[in-house]
Amino acid sequence: MSNKKKIIIMSSLVFLLAITAVLNVLLANNVFAKENDVISTSNYFTTYRSERTTTRSEELLQIDSVIALYDEDSDKYKDAVNMKLKIIEMMENELLLETLIKSKGFSDAVVSIGMNSDNVNVFVNSNELDYNTALSIYTVLKDEVGVAPGSIIILPVYSQV
């Protein structure tokens, strides 16, 4: 075989290798982007709970530092203790409500109770909610923690599990 044919064959092989590398990178990026979208939606409830737990832990640490600074007789000490008890009660209620809502047949649910308001936000893993389902969630909230109807927001968040 002549040198010219060898050069043409080698150049063609290098060209095909370059095209293969470019296509591999493009396809890998496309598949990776799609997987990240699925991961982010499927972990919505886990992420929400994790962020809520982190925020509450920071709040409790700050309250503990205030409690440590003041005497038991001071108003700031009493306010900090009351705030800590309120946060703990909210955490317990959120956990209870999430468990009760999941017992209604939802694969996952997150409840967020407002610290400075009476609002209760409920996010359930569902494509959509019909009237009866929303009513059953409302009834759970009303019966367990006495939430007023105008303070409840129930939102479906579809997340593939």
Steps between C-alpha positions, in 0.01 A plus 500: 500500500629845422567767757224717355236228559630443854473871575145517363393195704664633819350846447156345448536293819609807702207697355254223593652480849455877545136482385438209739651698791287807426180295471583315821543827691177649357294190579651463845416862586144456374443180702662657810272806476190280474611289798555814709146619421354167614717494811404853601126435466511159663685641799272803551353376824833375637669829414219701656518302824878525511498877453223539758693289752818699442320832543324384816825368646664838443204677659511273803876556539448876494222473756718278720774764490249765612378271778860449614566877513217606729380413849186292542315800643555731202237564235741417216566159654127429530434621145778278364372196689146564375625537143695176528193319631293644213752377241507154657120488499495606132752228413292236678180617331664502156625146548161380626312667214741367237452147633121534509486644148721219368260255662232641266680328212759755391852373439644814662392826661661801663330734745632844588348688792562875514694634796353851497166418340234237522565382144551133429637398160459141385686356202388154392648272238219498247428605142186679608260517790128453481254657741457191719873446542561864590208481744646192670836681542321807633307285748825350631648849550186631670458200730863462604623858540185712465603692190249750362385442139645829371844410632543177305672472164512155339716460190568193287865453405548208266826326571595167348624265766 
